[in-house]
């Protein structure tokens, strides 16, 4: 019996410490308003912070037009999200400095920001670029970009 307790304890400790680390990689901000109200405010805030929206995609609409509700039936949108939209945002200064410092970090700029709505609440999500950049020479600039994104989101009025 003692042979199983130590390995089990190690596995439990591993998962207890891993789960919070995984959640720290995703930025998440929920606002108690519908996406139709938050979305234009987010676009305005990004613009004020000199982040250029280079693309906007209504993911839920694209899925519906692709016939996914019929294909998946009850399994389609099981969480009953009323909005799934993605914004691709960039800033020339950040893009230039990131590419100058480490071309392999250009996968982090532009940034993909996703909005989801459920039950009248909008959640804004993105993968924190600094969780990927590690010891890259571009890390300091990537940290600035991440901070600008967070500020843009948290200052929505």
C-alpha positions in Angstrom: 0.0 0.0 0.0 2.8 2.4 0.8 4.2 1.9 -2.7 1.1 3.5 -4.1 0.8 6.5 -1.8 4.0 8.3 -2.8 3.4 8.1 -6.6 -0.3 9.1 -6.0 0.9 12.0 -3.9 3.3 13.1 -6.6 0.6 13.0 -9.2 -1.8 15.0 -7.1 0.8 17.7 -6.3 1.7 17.9 -10.0 -1.8 18.5 -11.1 -2.6 20.9 -8.2 0.4 23.1 -9.2 -0.1 22.6 -13.0 -3.8 23.7 -13.2 -3.2 27.2 -11.8 -0.2 27.7 -14.1 -2.3 26.7 -17.1 -5.0 29.2 -16.2 -2.4 31.9 -15.9 -1.6 31.6 -19.5 -5.1 32.8 -20.6 -6.2 36.4 -19.9 -9.9 36.5 -19.0 -12.0 39.5 -18.3 -15.8 39.2 -17.8 -18.2 42.1 -18.0 -21.8 41.9 -17.0 -23.1 43.3 -20.4 -24.0 41.8 -23.7 -21.4 41.5 -26.4 -23.3 43.9 -28.7 -22.6 46.6 -26.2 -19.0 45.6 -25.3 -17.7 44.9 -28.8 -17.8 48.4 -30.1 -16.4 49.7 -26.9 -13.5 47.3 -27.1 -12.8 48.3 -30.7 -12.8 52.0 -29.6 -10.5 51.2 -26.6 -8.1 49.3 -28.8 -8.0 52.3 -31.3 -7.4 54.8 -28.4 -4.4 52.6 -27.4 -3.0 52.6 -30.9 -3.8 48.9 -31.5 -5.0 48.5 -35.1 -7.7 46.0 -35.7 -6.6 44.2 -38.9 -9.4 41.7 -38.9 -12.7 40.9 -37.3 -14.4 37.5 -37.5 -17.8 36.5 -36.3 -16.9 32.9 -35.5 -20.4 31.8 -34.5 -21.9 33.2 -37.7 -19.2 31.5 -39.8 -19.9 28.2 -38.1 -23.7 28.6 -38.8 -23.1 29.4 -42.4 -20.8 26.4 -42.8 -23.7 24.2 -41.8 -22.3 23.1 -38.4 -25.6 23.2 -36.5 -27.0 20.6 -38.9 -23.8 18.6 -38.9 -23.3 18.4 -35.2 -27.0 18.6 -34.1 -27.3 18.8 -30.3 -23.5 18.9 -29.9 -23.3 22.2 -31.8 -22.7 25.1 -29.4 -23.5 22.9 -26.3 -22.6 25.8 -24.0 -25.2 28.0 -25.7 -22.9 30.9 -26.4 -24.8 33.7 -28.1 -21.6 35.4 -29.4 -18.2 34.2 -30.5 -16.1 36.9 -32.2 -12.4 37.2 -32.8 -10.4 40.4 -33.3 -6.9 40.3 -34.7 -5.0 43.4 -33.5 -1.6 44.8 -34.0 0.6 47.9 -33.6 3.4 48.7 -36.1 5.8 49.8 -33.4 5.4 46.5 -31.5 5.5 44.4 -34.6 8.7 46.1 -35.8 10.5 45.8 -32.5 9.4 42.2 -32.0 10.5 41.2 -35.5 13.9 43.0 -35.0 14.5 41.3 -31.7 13.3 37.8 -32.6 11.6 36.9 -35.8 10.2 33.7 -34.2 8.1 35.7 -31.9 6.1 37.2 -34.8 3.5 34.5 -34.1 2.6 36.6 -31.1 2.0 39.8 -33.0 -0.7 40.4 -34.1 -2.7 39.2 -31.2 -5.9 37.2 -31.4 -8.6 38.5 -28.9 -11.8 36.5 -28.6 -15.2 37.6 -27.2 -17.8 35.2 -26.0 -21.2 35.9 -24.6 -23.3 33.6 -22.4 -26.3 34.6 -20.4 -25.8 38.3 -21.1 -22.2 38.4 -19.9 -19.3 39.0 -22.2 -15.9 37.4 -21.6 -12.8 38.7 -23.4 -10.0 36.2 -23.8 -6.5 36.0 -25.2 -3.4 33.9 -24.7 -0.9 36.0 -22.8 2.0 36.4 -25.2 4.5 36.5 -22.3 3.7 32.9 -21.4 5.2 31.9 -24.7 8.0 34.4 -25.2 10.1 33.1 -22.3 13.7 34.3 -22.5 13.4 35.7 -26.1 15.1 38.9 -26.8 11.6 40.2 -27.7 10.2 39.4 -24.3 10.3 43.0 -22.9 8.5 44.4 -25.9 6.0 41.5 -25.8 5.3 42.3 -22.2 4.6 45.9 -23.1 2.2 44.7 -25.8 0.4 42.4 -23.4 0.1 45.3 -20.8 -1.4 47.6 -23.5 -3.9 44.9 -24.4 -4.9 44.4 -20.8 -5.2 48.1 -20.3 -7.4 48.5 -23.4 -9.7 45.8 -22.1 -9.9 46.8 -18.5 -10.5 50.5 -19.4 -13.6 49.8 -21.5 -16.2 52.4 -20.6 
